[in-house]
Every structure is written in C-alpha cells, then in structure tokens.
Amino acid sequence: MQLLIFYLLGGVAISAALLMLTNKQPVNAAMSLIVTMLCLAGIYVLLEAHLIAALQIIVYAGAIMVLFLFIIMLLNIQEKEGRLSGRKLFLQGAGIVMIGFILINVIRLTVSDNLAAKTQGFADGFGTTRAVAKLLFTEFVLPFEIASVLLLAAMVGAVILAKQKVE
Amino acid sequence: MVPQSHYLILGAILFTIGSVGVFTRRNALIIYMCIELMLNAVNLTFIAFSRFLNNMDGHVFAFMIMTVAAAEAAVGLAIILALFRNRQTVNVDDINLLKG
C-alpha cells in the first residue's frame, strides 16, 4: 500500500518536473513546479517527516513559488526562445542525463535495503515538531541564530536591489 | 514498506532533471526554478536518510535548506528584476557584457 502511494506520488512528481523542463511559458512551468512540491510533501509524510511536510507546503509551495509567480507576472515575459534548440545544448543535456543515469545506478548497487536492523526502535515522536524543536534549540542553536541573521540580510538586500531609483 | 533506495533514486532523478534544465534553458526564471527543484531533491535525500538512520539531524538540515532557499529566492528574484529593468531581457544569452 505504501509502495503504491510512493509510486503514484513519485510518478506525478517526475512527470510534473519534466513538464516544467519543457514548457515555453514561465507561468505553466511555475505551476508544474508547485505540483512537484506538493507531491514531495506527500512523500515526506510517507517518510514520517510531518513538520517538514507541512513546512514544504507553507514555505515552498505557498511562499516561494507565489513570489516566483509575482515576479513572472510583473516582468510579463514574452517568451521568444526556441524549444531547446541548438545541437550543443542537446549534447550538454544528454551528457547530464548520462551522469544522472550513472548516479542512479550507483545508488541502486550500493545502498543495502536491509530494513529490519534500522527501522526498529523508532522514537515515539519521530518527525514531529517537538523532536525537531528539541534539536533546533539545544544542539543546533548556532545555525538557528545565524539563519535569522541570514534572513535579515536577505530582506535588506532584496529591498535595496529591487528599489526603483528616486528621480 | 518502501525500500530506501527508491527514495534516493527518486531524489537523483529529480536532481538530474533540474540540472538538465539549468544547463539547457535560456530563460533566467526557468533556470532559477530548476535550481529550486534541485534543492528539493536534496531535501528529499536528507529526509530519506534521516528516517532510515533513525536520526533527526536530517530534519534540522532540511529546515535550514528551506530557510536558505527562501532567502536565496528573495535576493535572486530581486537581482533578476533589476536586470530586467536595465536590459529589458531575461534571456541569459543576451547578458554577455563580461564575455571576452
């Protein structure tokens, strides 16, 4: 049953990613990416990562992609590029697909699937907000504080970069 | 029960699709969206490993990746906006002032 759900979500995620890759209009590509992110949120729930699944929908699909759509509609791009034209581009794309194929086979051959040794003895609240917060405020408190400074810097930088020049 | 390699292979496939997009598309916004797809694939790999090693550190790292992706999205899109205002194009082939 879990395998069926995984194949369903994974298949939709991969096909939406391929749709995003081969789309001429940026708005359609952004919508396909949102579908991919929602499928990934479903897979996170399968992996018992409840907080990260909720954050994926709230932050990624709900804030970052909305920001993307705002900018796309603000710039009002008239899409003129040819559909992945050029032989050199095709060779580059094929090269990367070959590297990806090698990567997938390396994973398939080296990752051992013995589950019994590792999936027993799960902590009771694995993947909940409490467990993530416990780590975030004790062991990883320095990255947490630095992340807040990073967000402040990003806010200031974005405002300055996007500001119109005062005449 | 879904084996661990399935999750990792899905992450690898999504990462490959994202990197093909970064190399072959000419629109700066689509390139940026493919970068976000690559970040998502890496997130999936972290969460999968975290579950199969029964360690919560992967979740915290995925949290940090999301934070960094949000900050990067804001600043990167502001840069693209400023670029569009100056050059009236987001085609990366036309932005070649530094070309030798």
HADDOCK unambig.tbl for C-alpha pairs under 7 A between the chains (distance, minus, plus):
assign (segid A and resid 2 and name CA) (segid B and resid 1 and name CA) 6.06 0.50 0.50
assign (segid A and resid 2 and name CA) (segid B and resid 2 and name CA) 6.57 0.50 0.50
assign (segid A and resid 3 and name CA) (segid B and resid 1 and name CA) 6.35 0.50 0.50
assign (segid A and resid 3 and name CA) (segid B and resid 2 and name CA) 5.41 0.50 0.50
assign (segid A and resid 10 and name CA) (segid B and resid 10 and name CA) 6.89 0.50 0.50
assign (segid A and resid 14 and name CA) (segid B and resid 14 and name CA) 6.60 0.50 0.50
assign (segid A and resid 17 and name CA) (segid B and resid 17 and name CA) 6.96 0.50 0.50
assign (segid A and resid 18 and name CA) (segid B and resid 17 and name CA) 6.94 0.50 0.50
assign (segid A and resid 21 and name CA) (segid B and resid 21 and name CA) 5.75 0.50 0.50
assign (segid A and resid 26 and name CA) (segid B and resid 30 and name CA) 6.54 0.50 0.50
assign (segid A and resid 47 and name CA) (segid B and resid 48 and name CA) 6.67 0.50 0.50
assign (segid A and resid 47 and name CA) (segid B and resid 51 and name CA) 6.48 0.50 0.50
assign (segid A and resid 64 and name CA) (segid B and resid 70 and name CA) 6.26 0.50 0.50
assign (segid A and resid 64 and name CA) (segid B and resid 73 and name CA) 6.77 0.50 0.50
assign (segid A and resid 84 and name CA) (segid B and resid 24 and name CA) 6.52 0.50 0.50
assign (segid A and resid 84 and name CA) (segid B and resid 25 and name CA) 6.54 0.50 0.50
assign (segid A and resid 89 and name CA) (segid B and resid 24 and name CA) 5.51 0.50 0.50
assign (segid A and resid 93 and name CA) (segid B and resid 20 and name CA) 5.28 0.50 0.50
assign (segid A and resid 93 and name CA) (segid B and resid 23 and name CA) 6.82 0.50 0.50
assign (segid A and resid 93 and name CA) (segid B and resid 24 and name CA) 6.29 0.50 0.50
assign (segid A and resid 96 and name CA) (segid B and resid 16 and name CA) 6.93 0.50 0.50
assign (segid A and resid 96 and name CA) (segid B and resid 20 and name CA) 6.06 0.50 0.50
assign (segid A and resid 97 and name CA) (segid B and resid 16 and name CA) 6.45 0.50 0.50
assign (segid A and resid 100 and name CA) (segid B and resid 12 and name CA) 6.88 0.50 0.50
assign (segid A and resid 100 and name CA) (segid B and resid 13 and name CA) 6.89 0.50 0.50
assign (segid A and resid 100 and name CA) (segid B and resid 16 and name CA) 5.32 0.50 0.50
assign (segid A and resid 104 and name CA) (segid B and resid 9 and name CA) 5.64 0.50 0.50
assign (segid A and resid 104 and name CA) (segid B and resid 12 and name CA) 6.21 0.50 0.50
assign (segid A and resid 107 and name CA) (segid B and resid 5 and name CA) 6.70 0.50 0.50
assign (segid A and resid 107 and name CA) (segid B and resid 9 and name CA) 6.78 0.50 0.50
assign (segid A and resid 108 and name CA) (segid B and resid 5 and name CA) 6.19 0.50 0.50
assign (segid A and resid 111 and name CA) (segid B and resid 5 and name CA) 6.16 0.50 0.50
assign (segid A and resid 113 and name CA) (segid B and resid 3 and name CA) 5.88 0.50 0.50
assign (segid A and resid 113 and name CA) (segid B and resid 4 and name CA) 6.16 0.50 0.50
assign (segid A and resid 113 and name CA) (segid B and resid 5 and name CA) 6.97 0.50 0.50
assign (segid A and resid 118 and name CA) (segid B and resid 52 and name CA) 6.32 0.50 0.50
assign (segid A and resid 118 and name CA) (segid B and resid 53 and name CA) 6.37 0.50 0.50
assign (segid A and resid 119 and name CA) (segid B and resid 52 and name CA) 6.52 0.50 0.50
assign (segid A and resid 122 and name CA) (segid B and resid 54 and name CA) 6.64 0.50 0.50
assign (segid A and resid 132 and name CA) (segid B and resid 56 and name CA) 6.92 0.50 0.50
assign (segid A and resid 132 and name CA) (segid B and resid 59 and name CA) 6.75 0.50 0.50
assign (segid A and resid 132 and name CA) (segid B and resid 60 and name CA) 6.29 0.50 0.50
assign (segid A and resid 136 and name CA) (segid B and resid 60 and name CA) 6.65 0.50 0.50
assign (segid A and resid 151 and name CA) (segid B and resid 71 and name CA) 5.80 0.50 0.50
assign (segid A and resid 154 and name CA) (segid B and resid 71 and name CA) 5.37 0.50 0.50
assign (segid A and resid 154 and name CA) (segid B and resid 74 and name CA) 6.86 0.50 0.50
assign (segid A and resid 154 and name CA) (segid B and resid 75 and name CA) 5.97 0.50 0.50
assign (segid A and resid 157 and name CA) (segid B and resid 75 and name CA) 6.39 0.50 0.50
assign (segid A and resid 158 and name CA) (segid B and resid 74 and name CA) 6.07 0.50 0.50
assign (segid A and resid 158 and name CA) (segid B and resid 75 and name CA) 4.79 0.50 0.50
assign (segid A and resid 158 and name CA) (segid B and resid 78 and name CA) 5.41 0.50 0.50
assign (segid A and resid 161 and name CA) (segid B and resid 78 and name CA) 5.69 0.50 0.50
assign (segid A and resid 161 and name CA) (segid B and resid 79 and name CA) 6.29 0.50 0.50
assign (segid A and resid 161 and name CA) (segid B and resid 82 and name CA) 6.54 0.50 0.50
assign (segid A and resid 162 and name CA) (segid B and resid 78 and name CA) 5.09 0.50 0.50
assign (segid A and resid 162 and name CA) (segid B and resid 81 and name CA) 6.50 0.50 0.50
assign (segid A and resid 162 and name CA) (segid B and resid 82 and name CA) 5.92 0.50 0.50
